[in-house]
């Protein structure tokens, strides 16, 4: 039985920006498929939104790691994690479509959740209400603690991983 793909994190560098923009665009494909944009308009809109998100993260998320997820040596996604006094916030996790549903998300998040447990703090994440990744987060022990507009705030209490394994 295979242990799955080799998954590692490495710090993102300025040279990763085109790849990170591609990851971001992949997260918007389904939503924007419904918009009446030409391909050029769609590309310009996604580029503008990626730049706005990047500026926001740089300005508001200090004490945060910005990593590229590599699967079998190939860049496959991004992970942004804030490590604060009272929580570990998964600011963003995104994988290119060809890497979704292969256990990569679980493998990337396992050490983050172990770190939260070791520090005795909850892990949190904001997710869109219709994001299919919610199934993964709930399997990992996250539960909804609030709603705002289209987003849910999920929290994984300390030790929830032990409870999730029992359930």
N, C-alpha and C positions, 0 to 999 in steps of 0.2 A: 504494500500500500504506500503510495507516494505521500510525502510530508507536505506537498504543495509547492508553490513557487517560492524561490528565494526572494525575500522582501527585506529591503534595507532603506534607511533614511539617510539623507545627506543634506547638509545646509544648502539652501538655495543661494545662488549667486546672481549678480546682474546678468550674466550670460544665459541664465535660465528664463529670462522674461518672455521670449517668444514661446517657449514651451508652456510656461504658466498661463500665458494668454490663451493658448490652445486648450488647455485644461478648462479654464474658465468658460470659453466658448462652448465646450462640449456640455457644460452644465446648463446652458441656456437654449440648446438646440430644440428641444421639444416645445418649450414655451414660445420661442420665436417662430417656429414653423407655422403658427397660426397668424402671425402678424403680416400685414400687407406690404412687406419690404421687398425691394429688389435685392439680389445677392450683395451688391455693393453697399446698399443702405444697411443691410443686416450686419455686414462686416464692420462698417463704420460705427454703428450703434454698439456692437459688442466691444470694439476697441475702446470706445469712450467709457463704457460701463466698467471694463477691466481697469482702466486708468483711475477712475473714481474710487473703485473698491481698493486698489493698491494704495492710493493716497490715504484713504480712511484708515486702513490697517496700519500703515506706517505712522500715522499721527496718533492713533488712539490705543494701539496695542504694544505697550512696552513690556519688558520681561516676557517676551513671546518668541518662540522658535518658529522659523519659517523653513520648512524642509520640503525637499523633493522626494517622493516615494519612488523607489526603483524596484522593478519586478524582473527577476532574472537578468539584472544588469541593464535594463532599459527603463528610461524615465516613464512613469506611469501615472503620476498624480502629485498632489500636494497635501501637506499637513501643516496646519498652523495651530499652535498650542500656547495658550497663556498660562503661566504658572504664577498664581497670586497667593496671598496669605491664606485666604479662606476657601479657595477653590482652584481646580484646574479646569480651564475653559478650552474646549475644543472649538476654536474659532472657525476653522474650516477644514474639512477633509473632502477631497474630490479626486476621482479617478477617471481616466479616459474610459469610454464605454467598453472597449475590448478587455479591460481589466476588472470590470465590475462583476459581481456574482461568483468570484473565484476564491473567496476567503481572504482576500488581501486586506480589506477593511478591518476584519477581526484581528488579523495578525499585526496590523499597524497600531490598532487601538489597545491591544492587550498590555503592552508595557506602560502606556499612558495611564490606564486604569489601575495597574499595579502600583504605579508611582503615587496616584491619588490615595489609594488604600494605605500605602506605607506612610504617607504624610498625615493621614487621618482627616482628609478633606474630600468633599464630593467632587465629582467630575460633572461638568455641565456642557450643554450644546444647544444652540438654536437651530431649528430645522423648519423648513416649509411644511405646512400641514399635509400636503399631498406627496411629499418626498418618499419614495419607496424605501430609502435607507432607514426609515423609522423602524422597520422590522428588525434590522440589525441592532439598532440602539436598544430596542426593547429586549432582545435576546441577551444583550450584554448587561441588563439590569437597570437601564434608564427608565424613568417614569415622567410623565408630564407634570410640571409644577405651575405653568402659566401659559396663557395665550395672548398674543398681541398681533392684531391684523392677521396676516397670513402665516405668522410664525408661532411655533410652539417652543417653549423652553423646557428642555428635558434635563433631569438631574439623576445621577447615579450615586446613591448614598454610599458611604464608606462600607465596604464589605458586601455590597450587593452582588458581586461576582460569585461569592460563595452561595448566596441565596439562589441566583440564577442557575447554578449548576445543580442544585437540589430540585428545583421546580421542573 
